[in-house]
Amino acid sequence: MSLLLREDYEILEKAGLKYEEVEEKRFLIIKNFPLKKDLYSFAGNILEFAEILIVIPANYNTSGNNMLWTYPELKRTDGKAIPAAFGFGQIDARHHDGKEYCRWSRHYKPNSWSAKVDNIQKILDRVEWALSNPDANKL
């Protein structure tokens, strides 16, 4: 059983995003999500891409998502802390294939998801917004 709708896979393919589904955990892992230039690093290296784990709700596409998880742990290059983002070994990490994904708690206005209209593009837009605006917690 697929996690997404057919149109969602077309959107992922068109965007050039590589992904993996872990159906038993309802994980969608984007393997090459682009990051804002020079904003994040890990272990002293500037990151251009990160893996993003999204838990696809069982009632998708009638409700959206609030959280995302990153691998590796993202650190800002300017040294500022990222509010409501947790590092390795901290709150509510997700594990898959020997990797620990770090939680970013982000919340969206309840009416920001249009049931049976919105799709994976809305989720990708939310992830992009969160990663491009690390100081913000609500869209």
C-alpha positions in Angstrom: 0.0 0.0 0.0 1.4 3.4 -1.0 1.6 6.3 1.4 0.8 8.9 -1.2 -1.5 9.5 -4.1 -0.4 9.0 -7.7 -0.2 12.7 -8.3 2.1 13.1 -5.3 4.7 10.7 -6.9 4.5 12.7 -10.1 5.2 15.9 -8.1 8.2 14.3 -6.4 9.6 13.0 -9.7 9.1 16.4 -11.4 10.9 18.1 -8.6 13.8 15.8 -9.0 13.5 14.6 -5.4 14.8 11.1 -4.5 12.7 9.5 -1.8 12.1 6.3 0.2 8.9 5.1 1.8 8.8 3.1 4.9 5.2 2.0 4.9 5.1 0.2 8.3 6.2 3.5 10.0 4.5 5.8 7.5 7.8 7.5 6.8 8.4 9.4 3.6 12.1 10.3 3.5 13.3 12.8 1.0 16.9 12.0 0.3 18.1 15.2 -1.4 16.1 18.1 0.0 17.8 21.4 -1.0 18.8 23.8 1.7 19.1 27.6 1.6 22.7 28.5 0.6 25.2 28.8 3.4 22.5 28.6 6.2 23.3 25.1 7.7 26.3 23.0 8.5 27.1 19.7 10.2 30.5 18.7 11.6 32.0 21.9 10.2 30.8 21.3 6.6 28.3 23.6 4.9 25.3 21.6 3.8 23.6 22.0 0.4 21.1 19.1 1.0 19.6 17.2 3.9 17.4 14.1 4.3 14.0 15.1 5.5 11.7 12.6 7.1 8.0 13.3 7.1 5.4 11.1 8.8 2.5 10.8 6.5 -0.7 10.7 8.5 -3.1 7.7 8.1 -5.8 10.2 7.1 -3.7 11.8 4.4 -4.9 13.8 2.4 -7.6 15.1 4.7 -5.1 16.5 7.1 -1.6 17.8 6.8 1.6 17.5 8.9 3.2 19.5 11.6 6.6 18.0 12.2 9.6 17.2 10.1 12.8 15.4 11.0 16.3 16.0 9.5 19.4 14.0 8.9 21.9 15.1 9.8 21.2 17.4 12.7 21.2 20.9 11.2 23.2 23.7 12.8 23.0 27.3 11.7 26.3 28.6 10.3 25.8 31.9 12.2 25.7 29.9 15.5 22.2 30.8 16.5 20.0 28.2 18.0 17.0 26.9 16.1 13.8 27.2 18.2 11.9 23.9 18.7 14.5 21.9 16.8 16.2 19.1 18.6 19.5 17.4 18.1 20.9 13.9 18.2 19.7 12.1 21.3 17.0 14.6 22.2 13.2 14.7 22.0 11.2 12.4 19.7 13.9 11.4 17.3 13.0 8.9 14.5 15.3 6.1 13.5 15.7 4.4 10.2 18.5 2.5 8.4 21.0 3.2 11.2 20.3 7.0 11.1 18.8 9.2 13.8 16.6 11.9 12.4 16.2 15.1 14.5 12.8 16.6 15.1 11.7 20.1 14.1 8.4 21.0 15.7 6.5 23.3 13.4 2.8 24.1 13.6 0.6 25.4 11.0 -2.8 27.1 11.3 -5.5 24.4 11.3 -7.3 25.9 8.3 -4.0 26.0 6.2 -4.6 22.5 4.9 -7.5 22.1 2.3 -8.8 18.5 2.7 -8.7 16.5 -0.5 -7.2 19.5 -2.4 -3.8 19.9 -0.9 -1.1 17.3 -1.6 2.6 16.5 -1.2 3.3 19.9 -2.8 1.8 21.6 0.3 4.0 19.5 2.5 7.1 20.2 0.5 6.3 23.9 0.6 5.9 23.7 4.4 9.3 22.0 4.7 10.9 24.6 2.5 9.3 27.4 4.5 10.5 25.9 7.8 14.0 25.3 6.7 14.3 28.8 5.0 12.8 30.5 8.2 14.4 28.6 11.1 13.4 31.3 13.6 9.7 31.0 12.8 7.4 28.4 14.3 4.1 29.0 12.6 2.9 29.7 9.1 
